[in-house]
Each structure stands twice: as structure tokens, then as C-alpha cells.
């Protein structure tokens, strides 16, 4: 008599499980202790059969009438070790898998696959290569080359990106190795895969910071030397203008040279600000009052078709900064918003106190513990993509038409903030506008 999943044995198993005692001979009375506390005895001859796919359960019969249910048989050490390994594999945060090399059948995949890929394990058991559907098309060719090496019976490793069903893109680091039989033939393939998105982004940020710092040092050195040359040019032009009569035709040319030199001087100041080598006169600044004084300039920079709103916190601490640099930051941000919203829009400037209890990573930089004033400059323009956001503060990077922007606006703002002991961060999504958050260190905190 065989036991099946839908037979009366199943309900009996559930009713009297688990049982904790079993006689070791089929002609001796046995005492069964059921989970509900009921005591069952079997005095007649009985026999045991195994329930399919479960070697731990046995059924006892008396005169073909079911008398008892599930029992636990002794486990051998090998089975215990296998169960421990299975439990470990199921609870690892990285994906663990095992495939049949000849048939490509997935023999095992742990639950981490569902968390990382966002897909069910059952889908992978049914379609062993369905995981490839999530891999970004531009990474599949590379992964195909890696998988071809499986036939050589060598370990492989790969890094690629997947797109989860929710649209989130994740970086994956995968490794696999062959499993050989007694004859040295590869008959299975085992591997692991790990979500390394956070580590990848951190490495990218570190590389960006190092690259931008090197570029800043270079820009600062060039700007400093060029400023010395420009000072001489301006000086000689002014001397020439003094000697020329007012009606001389050459005056117009020299005055154009002076105008161009003034623009070059402003550009150099931005480069020096980015490189944090610009002379600064720090003092205690009322940020709210500085914004109020700058409002007429900002409205002029934004133009008539862009509205400007302010929401200034009444209890804001004074900050440690150079007022001219605060105005430069505001004007640079206003210029960006104006160019992003040629058909009009709205800009909002907000301030509020901000406390940092422990060192916090803001953007690419650390914000140290202390008191800050947070100035947020936001617009309802088109926003920017994540790729452009990552490069937004990179010097000379711009999405504007040639001749419109220098690509130094945001990098200058960031340099000013860093030199003042603060940081700059940007929050944006395509079609959702942009928010530039500037953290200014409080004056009292700087003294302390």
C-alpha cells in the first residue's frame, strides 16, 4: 500500500505529528505521543512505509487501519551536514546556485535570487536562462563571452548590470566554478552572485573626487599664472588709453580689450573659487539678510517670466562666509535656472537650521558634526538625468549650447561651499525640477 499526497495518510500525518517515540521491532507494542497529548498504542503486528520525498516520515498500520501518523527516524551525520549547509545557503545575502552542466537545469537556487533579481525562484527553475532577460542589453555580449569559458572547465568572474521589474538598476558581481565527477569530467557548475551596487557607486564617487581634486589643483595653478599675465595686459591697456586722445579710433579697440579682460578676470575668479585658492574675507553673515539684499539682482538675472519666492527661517544662526561669495552662488544658481526654463517657471529660495550629529556623506563630500544653515535653491524646470547629475559639479561640464555656458557655475558654487566648511548637494529627476542644497557652517560653530 503506497502513500500519496492526497490520501487519508496526509490528514493523519497532520493530526498526529510530530510523534516522539517509535518501537524498533514490528512485533512489539509501541507508545506514540501525539502533538495533542493523546497516547496511542499499537499491539498488533504492523509495518512501516516511507512517505515519498520525505525519508523522515513513516506510517504504522494495524489490520490495515491507520493507527498512528508521522515519526522521526534517526538521521545519519551526512544528512545532518547537508541540512546545515542548506540552511546556511538559504540565509546567505548573496545568490548561490548549482546547475547541471549537460542539461543546464537549475538544481538549486537560494532565496537571495528573489531579493536581488526581484523574480521568483520558480521562474528560474522553469526557464534556466530567464535571469538573462534582466541583464542590460549592452552587458549581455560581455557576459556571453564569459559563459563560453564554462565549457573549458575553468573558474570565471563577471560584473554586469541588471534591471529589476521595478525599474531599479543594480550592479552584480558573479563568480562560478566547475564541479567535477570521479572521472574528472565537469558535470555541474556552481556559482555565486552578489549585489555590489553600493560598493560600485562608492568607488565611482571616490574616483570622481580624486579626479576633480587633481583637476582643481591644475585649474588653480593655471588660473593663478594667467591672472598675473592678465593683470599686466590690463595695466598696459589702461596706460595706453591714458595717452590716447579721446577722439582716437584706437580707443574703441582698447576699450574692447578691457571689456574682454574683465570677463576673463571673472572667469579666473570662478576657477580659483573652484580650486579653493581665492582670497576670502570670512565674517559673521546674516544669510537671510544677504538673500534679501540680493533679491533685486536675482530677479534681474532670472528675467520677467520666472517668479521668485522666498521662505526664510526667522531663527537662523549667522554663518561663516564671505558675503560676495554668497551672492556669487545665488547668481550662478539663478543663471542655471533661467537657462533651464526659457519659457518661464518658478524659483524658490528657502533657509532653515540644520544640525549634524555625526559625520554624514552629502553628495561626494563629508559634512562634519555641527550647526549649519541650509539654503535650498529650487526650480520647477525640466530637471536632469542621473548621468548628468553625476557630472553636474565637474568643471567645464555643461549641457547648454556652445557659447552659452562655461560649465563652471556649479563647480564654482561647490568650491565656495567647501572652502567655507560646508557642502553642496543636488536633488533632481527628469521632469521634476532641481533642488540645490547648500550647507553653510554657522559662525559660532566655526569659532568653537
PyMOL commands that set and color helices and strands:
alter all, ss='L'
color gray80, all
select helices_A, chain A and resi 8-16+77-91+112-117+121-126+130-134+137-152+197-243+250-274+287-302+323-340+386-390+409-419+443-447
alter helices_A, ss='H'
color red, helices_A
select strands_A, chain A and resi 30-33+39-42+48-51+54-62+65-66+95-100+106-109+156-163+169-180+186-195+283-285+306-312+319-321+345-356+360-362+365-367+370-379+423-428+434-441
alter strands_A, ss='S'
color yellow, strands_A
deselect
rebuild
show_as cartoon
